[in-house]
Amino acid sequence: MIPDFLVTHSGGFHADELLSSVILTRLFPQARLIRSRAQEWITPGADRIIYDVGGKYDAAERIYDHHQRGASLRDDGQPYSSFGLIWKHYGHDYLAAFGLPEANIDAVHASFDASFVLPVDLVDNGALSPSVAGPLAGLTLPALLETLKPVFDETDPEADDRGFHTALAIARSFVEARIGQSAAKLRAEALVHQAIVDTGGGRVLELPMGMPFRSAIVKAGADRLLFVVHPREKDWCLTGIRRAEEGFELRADLPAAWAGLTNGDLEAACGVEGASFCHNGRFIAAARTREAALAMAELAVREALSTEQASAAEAGLVPG
């Protein structure tokens, strides 16, 4: 039954019921969002979904609280917040309503749960301290959303609700952007996979446009690839491939002689007409034409392989 009311608690708000509200208001836009602790509202009924309040978790009655003794845990023993419970029961429907292809829904649901929902669950339950983020602790999404609470001496009785709805709009933008990025990453994987096939045994992967590529390269086991080339709006980009998801170490750096150079200076350094830019960090470069970008890529591959061979010889792994 489609609910007439989405009920969560009044007063101060946290990320978990805000993010739960993002999911539910997308699925049930006609339902009225009620913030209350009054018993008549937090008692289960056929006309409502209740979350983060009510002292009970019962999906059959559509009540999703996690504050009670003996609250439900994930299969691995980690705690749910209301966000985790709502995502568990409504996340698949949300992704379908978002427009994801059915074939991608399970993968995006699991990925979003692990990378976005679970951290919110853990922080809300005190199982993860924001301090693990170090200097960025106050800039995590839960912390930023809570900065929109009214200050302690605010006297306007509508301030909490006003702050909640302001925070809800911001939370919605982050959820939708994250889901959109995850869906795009899966679309990109198909394009990258085909480009890898087309590349054969080459070391340079040419893509039809800029897109996420690392995960597809790893999944394909294309360890031979060292650089990626793709067009941009007015030029062509040459970029390295990170060794790991975390960190910035590349499979191969662009040549040291190119670092920080532009236009004529870069053309002179690499001998490629149309070379226009190389970042001082040697992870990205640009050229005015496809031919120039590919020529730069081949030079970068040649130097990287030469450096690799020299290092191996020095270590005694191959004959010098």
TORGUBA-5099 format. One record per residue (C-alpha): z, y, x; residue number from 1; residue in three letters. Coordinates in steps of 0.02 Angstrom, whole numbers. Example, Ala and Ser with C-alpha at 12.3 -4.5 7.8 and 13.67 -1.06 7.14 Angstrom:
BEGIN
Z;Y;X;nr;rest
390;-225;615;1;Ala
357;-53;684;2;Ser
end
This chain:
BEGIN
Z;Y;X;nr;rest
0;0;0;1;Met
-44;173;63;2;Ile
117;272;87;3;Pro
151;437;2;4;Asp
283;484;130;5;Phe
308;466;318;6;Leu
495;484;349;7;Val
582;519;513;8;Thr
746;604;555;9;His
781;790;546;10;Ser
862;895;683;11;Gly
819;884;866;12;Gly
662;786;907;13;Phe
606;672;1047;14;His
441;604;1110;15;Ala
453;437;1022;16;Asp
453;498;841;17;Glu
330;636;884;18;Leu
207;511;956;19;Leu
240;391;812;20;Ser
196;534;695;21;Ser
32;559;788;22;Val
-18;380;748;23;Ile
41;379;568;24;Leu
-27;548;516;25;Thr
-199;496;581;26;Arg
-194;336;478;27;Leu
-117;414;323;28;Phe
-171;597;320;29;Pro
-131;615;136;30;Gln
52;563;160;31;Ala
186;697;165;32;Arg
289;699;325;33;Leu
474;710;285;34;Ile
608;748;414;35;Arg
776;700;341;36;Ser
933;596;364;37;Arg
973;597;179;38;Ala
1005;421;116;39;Gln
880;437;-25;40;Glu
742;466;103;41;Trp
792;339;237;42;Ile
810;196;113;43;Thr
655;83;116;44;Pro
535;95;-29;45;Gly
357;48;-72;46;Ala
301;229;-59;47;Asp
355;263;121;48;Arg
356;218;305;49;Ile
521;257;393;50;Ile
535;270;582;51;Tyr
664;315;714;52;Asp
798;323;580;53;Val
879;206;453;54;Gly
968;83;568;55;Gly
847;-60;536;56;Lys
685;-137;594;57;Tyr
592;-233;461;58;Asp
403;-224;462;59;Ala
395;-301;287;60;Ala
495;-154;221;61;Glu
403;-33;336;62;Arg
559;31;423;63;Ile
552;49;612;64;Tyr
715;102;693;65;Asp
778;48;864;66;His
951;127;876;67;His
1047;-14;791;68;Gln
1146;-150;879;69;Arg
1034;-299;917;70;Gly
875;-195;910;71;Ala
715;-291;938;72;Ser
651;-310;1117;73;Leu
479;-340;1188;74;Arg
433;-515;1243;75;Asp
482;-470;1422;76;Asp
653;-405;1367;77;Gly
614;-220;1381;78;Gln
668;-108;1237;79;Pro
562;-30;1103;80;Tyr
577;148;1044;81;Ser
505;193;875;82;Ser
342;233;964;83;Phe
328;56;1032;84;Gly
365;-19;861;85;Leu
239;93;772;86;Ile
107;58;905;87;Trp
140;-129;891;88;Lys
110;-128;703;89;His
-14;14;680;90;Tyr
-99;38;848;91;Gly
-246;-76;812;92;His
-281;13;648;93;Asp
-264;181;734;94;Tyr
-394;133;865;95;Leu
-513;73;730;96;Ala
-489;237;637;97;Ala
-520;327;801;98;Phe
-691;248;804;99;Gly
-674;122;945;100;Leu
-794;-26;941;101;Pro
-702;-181;879;102;Glu
-740;-271;1043;103;Ala
-640;-141;1140;104;Asn
-489;-122;1028;105;Ile
-380;-260;1102;106;Asp
-411;-202;1280;107;Ala
-374;-19;1243;108;Val
-222;-64;1138;109;His
-146;-165;1280;110;Ala
-189;-36;1412;111;Ser
-119;110;1312;112;Phe
38;11;1273;113;Asp
72;-28;1456;114;Ala
29;141;1530;115;Ser
79;265;1393;116;Phe
189;186;1259;117;Val
304;81;1368;118;Leu
359;225;1482;119;Pro
405;327;1327;120;Val
503;177;1259;121;Asp
598;155;1421;122;Leu
642;339;1443;123;Val
698;354;1262;124;Asp
814;204;1281;125;Asn
885;262;1449;126;Gly
805;112;1535;127;Ala
700;224;1647;128;Leu
761;386;1722;129;Ser
638;532;1728;130;Pro
709;563;1901;131;Ser
592;428;1968;132;Val
457;561;1952;133;Ala
548;665;2083;134;Gly
503;850;2076;135;Pro
388;813;1929;136;Leu
529;744;1821;137;Ala
532;899;1713;138;Gly
344;893;1691;139;Leu
331;720;1613;140;Thr
264;717;1435;141;Leu
432;677;1352;142;Pro
516;818;1447;143;Ala
380;944;1407;144;Leu
380;901;1222;145;Leu
567;926;1214;146;Glu
551;1100;1289;147;Thr
479;1148;1119;148;Leu
647;1120;1034;149;Lys
730;1280;976;150;Pro
863;1352;1092;151;Val
1045;1312;1056;152;Phe
1087;1478;972;153;Asp
933;1486;860;154;Glu
995;1523;684;155;Thr
836;1500;584;156;Asp
859;1339;481;157;Pro
671;1308;490;158;Glu
666;1315;681;159;Ala
681;1127;710;160;Asp
540;1086;590;161;Asp
432;1225;660;162;Arg
461;1162;837;163;Gly
426;983;783;164;Phe
256;1027;709;165;His
209;1132;860;166;Thr
254;985;973;167;Ala
162;864;857;168;Leu
-2;956;880;169;Ala
18;951;1069;170;Ile
69;768;1069;171;Ala
-84;728;963;172;Arg
-200;810;1089;173;Ser
-129;703;1231;174;Phe
-139;540;1134;175;Val
-316;571;1076;176;Glu
-373;625;1249;177;Ala
-295;472;1330;178;Arg
-374;354;1203;179;Ile
-540;443;1224;180;Gly
-531;422;1413;181;Gln
-489;237;1397;182;Ser
-635;209;1279;183;Ala
-752;305;1395;184;Ala
-694;201;1543;185;Lys
-746;43;1453;186;Leu
-916;118;1410;187;Arg
-937;168;1591;188;Ala
-899;-8;1652;189;Glu
-1056;-76;1570;190;Ala
-1164;59;1652;191;Leu
-1083;35;1822;192;Val
-1101;-154;1811;193;His
-1288;-137;1778;194;Gln
-1305;-13;1922;195;Ala
-1218;-137;2038;196;Ile
-1342;-271;1987;197;Val
-1487;-151;2018;198;Asp
-1417;-104;2189;199;Thr
-1426;-282;2252;200;Gly
-1352;-294;2426;201;Gly
-1353;-108;2461;202;Gly
-1201;-8;2515;203;Arg
-1236;144;2404;204;Val
-1218;137;2216;205;Leu
-1327;258;2118;206;Glu
-1267;303;1944;207;Leu
-1361;396;1807;208;Pro
-1219;522;1786;209;Met
-1041;554;1839;210;Gly
-922;426;1765;211;Met
-768;321;1808;212;Pro
-830;186;1926;213;Phe
-692;112;2034;214;Arg
-622;-17;1911;215;Ser
-795;-84;1872;216;Ala
-834;-100;2058;217;Ile
-672;-195;2086;218;Val
-701;-308;1935;219;Lys
-876;-347;1999;220;Ala
-808;-392;2171;221;Gly
-932;-270;2248;222;Ala
-834;-248;2410;223;Asp
-993;-206;2504;224;Arg
-1011;-38;2417;225;Leu
-952;113;2516;226;Leu
-1020;266;2426;227;Phe
-1078;322;2254;228;Val
-1218;446;2217;229;Val
-1249;528;2049;230;His
-1329;685;1975;231;Pro
-1229;835;1915;232;Arg
-1287;982;1812;233;Glu
-1376;1072;1955;234;Lys
-1360;959;2106;235;Asp
-1316;784;2166;236;Trp
-1146;716;2215;237;Cys
-1101;593;2353;238;Leu
-925;522;2345;239;Thr
-820;389;2427;240;Gly
-735;242;2341;241;Ile
-545;231;2346;242;Arg
-472;71;2417;243;Arg
-334;63;2286;244;Ala
-298;136;2115;245;Glu
-154;232;2191;246;Glu
-176;340;2344;247;Gly
-326;423;2421;248;Phe
-380;308;2563;249;Glu
-566;272;2552;250;Leu
-668;120;2597;251;Arg
-762;238;2711;252;Ala
-748;425;2748;253;Asp
-896;540;2760;254;Leu
-939;586;2941;255;Pro
-812;696;3029;256;Ala
-952;809;3093;257;Ala
-989;861;2912;258;Trp
-812;910;2864;259;Ala
-797;1082;2784;260;Gly
-980;1130;2812;261;Leu
-1101;1204;2686;262;Thr
-1287;1240;2670;263;Asn
-1375;1278;2834;264;Gly
-1227;1225;2942;265;Asp
-1217;1058;2852;266;Leu
-1406;1034;2860;267;Glu
-1398;1061;3048;268;Ala
-1251;941;3068;269;Ala
-1326;797;2969;270;Cys
-1512;832;2989;271;Gly
-1544;821;2801;272;Val
-1636;963;2716;273;Glu
-1550;1002;2552;274;Gly
-1374;953;2607;275;Ala
-1262;1088;2531;276;Ser
-1077;1045;2544;277;Phe
-951;925;2619;278;Cys
-767;937;2576;279;His
-652;957;2724;280;Asn
-562;798;2664;281;Gly
-727;701;2686;282;Arg
-716;615;2517;283;Phe
-854;710;2426;284;Ile
-1016;799;2470;285;Ala
-1161;877;2377;286;Ala
-1347;898;2398;287;Ala
-1480;995;2306;288;Arg
-1592;844;2274;289;Thr
-1577;657;2244;290;Arg
-1674;621;2402;291;Glu
-1555;726;2506;292;Ala
-1402;645;2428;293;Ala
-1468;470;2462;294;Leu
-1516;517;2641;295;Ala
-1340;583;2670;296;Met
-1268;424;2596;297;Ala
-1370;314;2713;298;Glu
-1313;416;2863;299;Leu
-1133;401;2805;300;Ala
-1152;212;2785;301;Val
-1228;196;2958;302;Arg
-1085;291;3038;303;Glu
-953;197;2938;304;Ala
-1024;28;2989;305;Leu
-1039;83;3169;306;Ser
-858;142;3170;307;Thr
-802;-20;3088;308;Glu
-896;-124;3216;309;Gln
-825;-23;3360;310;Ala
-648;-44;3293;311;Ser
-672;-230;3274;312;Ala
-740;-244;3452;313;Ala
-591;-146;3519;314;Glu
-474;-265;3428;315;Ala
-566;-413;3503;316;Gly
-630;-475;3336;317;Leu
-814;-468;3386;318;Val
-902;-465;3555;319;Pro
-909;-289;3627;320;Gly
end
